[in-house]
Amino acid sequence: MTKPSAAQQDPRPPQGDWLGTPYLRFTREGPFGVCRLDRPEARNAMTPAMYFGIKYAVNHVGADADLAGLLITGTGDVFAPGGDMGGGGSDNWMTFGAALGMDALPFETLRQSAKPVVAAVNGLCQGGGLQIALCADMAVVSERATFRVPELYRGIADTYYSQMLARLIGPVRTRDLMFTGRTLSAREALDWGMIARVVPHEELGEAAREVLAQCCRTAPDARAAIKASLDNYLGLYDRIGMQASLRKPEASEGFRAFKERRSPEWVHPDLRIDGRL
């Protein structure tokens, strides 16, 4: 009798190298754990279980003496586009509402990771996906990658972005990204200081592993002290304000407009466009 695939099995929480979702693949490659987003049918749109699986992967590697660091990457031409606003996925071992309540998001866990985490950004990177790349210790980026912060088009006051980006690239460029929703190329992101390294696409895997190896050779306690210093510089975002924003009518309308592929109602009729923003 053929054993059912992971996608066909009943959804279940993470355990061992299983990250709790068929859309994340965890492999052991020498001294590294590698977490791959692998949901091509939805262009890697992230379900709550996927977000939580990345959070789990960081802690899983941190507790495993056989692993020195974690590499996070995507598949095809997409790294991570952020949350699945359509609510799809077979990995529904927790609902979206419950996920928000239990803090499934991995960003703080990435910032606090004792072992190095490198994001190998292979393509489209926006929303929560960009936040993952920014919260990793390093991001090594394909020349084909693009970046976008579309949260204000969804009615979300993402104070995490406004806090972190202002520290990384300054308030003027933060306004440019957040108020226009423009797409930033890998080279522009490098010039702005949002990322550190851009490499030819075909060299991404090797380059990211080499960067991770270099990070893993540094002294753990001394590295932790530097991480704490940098974390203090980045500071804390307005969690209460952002959570309040998610419960407001604008966020509900932003989600509906996205699903219906239209401009939200707050857009002046003369400024609405065909398709989603």
C-alpha positions in Angstrom: 0.0 0.0 0.0 1.4 3.4 -1.0 2.2 5.7 1.9 0.4 9.1 1.6 2.5 12.1 0.9 3.0 14.8 3.5 0.4 17.0 1.7 -2.2 14.2 2.0 -1.7 13.4 5.6 -3.7 15.0 8.4 -2.3 18.4 9.3 -0.2 18.2 12.4 2.1 20.5 14.4 5.9 20.5 14.0 8.0 17.7 15.4 11.6 16.9 14.8 12.5 17.9 11.2 8.9 18.1 10.2 8.0 21.8 10.3 4.2 21.4 10.6 3.4 22.0 6.9 4.0 20.3 3.6 4.9 23.8 2.2 8.2 24.0 4.1 11.0 21.5 3.6 13.7 21.0 6.2 16.8 19.3 5.1 20.2 18.7 6.8 23.0 19.7 4.5 26.3 19.2 6.4 26.5 21.5 9.4 23.4 23.5 8.2 19.7 23.1 8.5 18.0 24.4 5.3 14.4 25.6 5.3 12.8 25.9 1.8 9.5 27.5 1.1 7.9 25.2 -1.4 4.3 26.2 -2.4 4.6 26.9 -6.1 0.9 26.6 -6.7 0.4 29.8 -4.6 3.7 31.4 -5.4 4.9 30.6 -1.8 2.1 32.7 -0.2 2.6 31.9 3.5 0.0 30.3 5.6 0.0 30.7 9.4 1.5 27.2 9.7 4.3 28.3 7.3 5.1 31.3 9.4 5.1 29.2 12.5 7.2 26.5 10.8 10.0 29.0 10.2 9.8 30.1 13.8 10.0 26.5 14.9 12.9 25.8 12.5 15.0 28.6 14.1 14.5 27.1 17.6 14.9 23.5 16.2 18.4 24.4 14.8 19.2 26.3 18.0 18.6 23.2 20.1 20.4 20.7 17.8 24.1 20.3 18.6 24.7 18.8 15.1 23.7 22.0 13.3 25.6 25.2 13.3 23.2 27.5 11.5 20.0 27.9 9.4 19.6 28.8 5.8 16.1 30.0 4.6 15.3 30.1 0.9 12.5 29.8 -1.6 11.8 27.9 -4.8 11.5 29.0 -8.4 11.4 32.7 -8.9 9.8 33.5 -5.4 11.4 33.8 -2.0 8.3 34.7 0.0 5.5 37.1 -0.9 4.0 37.4 2.6 0.8 36.0 4.0 -1.8 34.1 2.0 -4.6 36.5 2.0 -6.8 34.0 0.2 -6.9 31.7 3.2 -5.9 28.6 1.2 -3.6 25.7 2.1 -4.0 22.2 3.4 -1.9 22.8 6.5 -4.7 24.2 8.5 -3.7 22.7 11.9 -4.4 26.2 13.2 -6.7 28.9 11.9 -5.6 32.4 10.9 -7.3 33.9 13.9 -5.8 31.5 16.3 -2.4 32.0 14.7 -2.6 35.7 15.4 -3.5 34.9 19.0 -0.6 32.5 19.5 2.0 34.8 17.8 2.9 32.5 14.9 5.1 35.1 13.3 8.8 34.4 13.3 10.3 37.8 13.2 11.3 38.3 16.9 12.6 34.7 17.0 14.8 35.4 14.0 16.2 38.5 15.7 16.9 36.5 18.9 18.4 33.4 17.3 21.5 32.2 19.1 22.8 30.5 15.9 23.3 32.3 12.7 20.4 32.6 10.2 21.0 33.5 6.5 18.3 34.2 4.0 19.1 33.3 0.4 16.6 35.5 -1.4 16.1 33.9 -4.8 13.3 36.0 -6.2 10.2 38.0 -5.3 10.4 39.2 -1.7 7.7 41.3 -0.1 5.4 41.7 2.9 6.2 39.2 5.6 8.8 37.6 3.3 10.9 40.8 3.3 10.5 41.0 7.1 12.0 37.5 7.3 15.0 38.6 5.2 15.5 41.7 7.3 15.3 39.9 10.6 17.8 37.2 9.5 21.4 37.8 10.5 22.3 38.2 6.8 20.5 38.3 3.5 22.3 37.1 0.4 20.3 38.2 -2.6 20.0 37.0 -6.2 20.3 39.8 -8.8 16.8 38.8 -9.9 15.2 39.5 -6.6 12.7 42.3 -6.1 11.4 43.9 -2.9 8.1 45.6 -2.0 6.2 46.7 1.1 2.5 46.7 0.1 0.9 46.7 3.6 -0.6 50.2 3.3 -2.5 49.0 0.2 -4.0 46.3 2.4 -5.1 48.7 5.2 -2.5 47.6 7.6 -0.5 50.1 9.7 2.7 48.0 9.7 4.6 49.7 12.5 7.3 46.9 12.4 8.3 48.1 8.9 8.2 51.8 9.7 10.4 51.1 12.8 12.9 48.8 11.2 13.2 50.4 7.7 13.6 53.9 9.2 16.7 52.5 11.1 18.1 50.7 8.1 17.5 53.1 5.2 16.2 56.3 6.8 12.7 57.9 7.0 12.7 59.5 3.6 13.3 56.2 1.7 11.0 54.4 4.1 8.2 56.8 3.1 9.1 56.2 -0.6 8.7 52.4 -0.1 5.6 52.4 2.2 3.6 55.2 0.7 4.0 54.3 -2.9 4.3 50.5 -2.7 6.9 50.7 -5.4 9.0 47.7 -6.4 12.7 47.9 -5.5 15.3 46.0 -7.5 18.1 44.0 -5.9 20.6 46.7 -7.0 18.5 49.5 -5.6 18.1 47.7 -2.3 21.9 47.2 -2.1 22.5 50.9 -2.9 20.0 51.9 -0.2 21.7 49.8 2.4 18.6 47.5 2.9 20.7 44.4 2.0 24.4 43.6 2.1 25.1 41.3 -0.8 23.8 40.8 -4.3 25.2 37.8 -6.3 24.6 36.3 -9.8 21.4 34.1 -9.6 23.2 30.9 -10.4 25.7 31.5 -7.6 23.1 32.2 -4.9 23.1 28.9 -3.1 26.9 28.6 -2.9 27.4 32.2 -1.9 24.7 32.0 0.9 26.2 28.9 2.3 29.7 30.5 2.4 28.3 33.5 4.2 26.5 31.3 6.7 29.8 29.3 7.2 31.6 32.6 7.9 29.0 33.6 10.4 29.1 30.2 12.1 32.9 30.5 12.7 32.5 33.5 14.9 32.6 33.2 18.7 29.0 32.5 19.9 29.0 34.6 23.1 30.8 37.5 21.5 28.4 37.3 18.5 25.4 37.3 20.9 26.7 40.5 22.5 26.9 42.2 19.1 23.4 40.9 18.2 22.0 42.4 21.4 23.7 45.8 20.6 22.3 45.8 17.1 18.9 44.7 18.3 18.8 47.6 20.7 19.5 50.0 17.9 16.7 48.6 15.8 14.4 49.0 18.8 10.8 47.9 19.5 7.9 48.7 17.2 4.4 49.7 18.3 2.8 46.3 18.8 -0.4 47.6 20.3 -0.9 50.1 17.5 -0.3 47.5 14.8 -2.6 44.9 16.4 -5.3 47.6 16.7 -4.9 48.3 13.0 -5.5 44.7 12.1 -8.9 44.9 13.8 -10.1 48.0 12.0 -12.4 48.3 9.0 -9.6 49.4 6.7 -7.8 46.1 7.1 -11.0 44.1 6.4 -11.6 46.2 3.3 -8.0 45.8 2.2 -8.3 42.0 2.5 -11.6 41.9 0.6 -10.2 44.2 -2.2 -7.1 42.0 -2.5 -9.2 38.8 -2.9 -11.6 40.5 -5.3 -8.7 41.9 -7.4 -9.9 45.5 -7.1 -8.9 48.8 -5.6 -10.2 49.4 -2.0 -13.1 51.6 -1.4 -10.9 54.3 0.2 -9.3 55.0 -3.2 -10.9 58.0 -5.0 -12.9 56.7 -8.0 -10.7 58.6 -10.4 -7.6 56.8 -9.0 -8.9 53.2 -9.0 -7.2 50.8 -11.3 -8.1 47.4 -12.8 -6.8 44.6 -10.7 -5.4 44.6 -7.2 -2.9 47.2 -6.0 
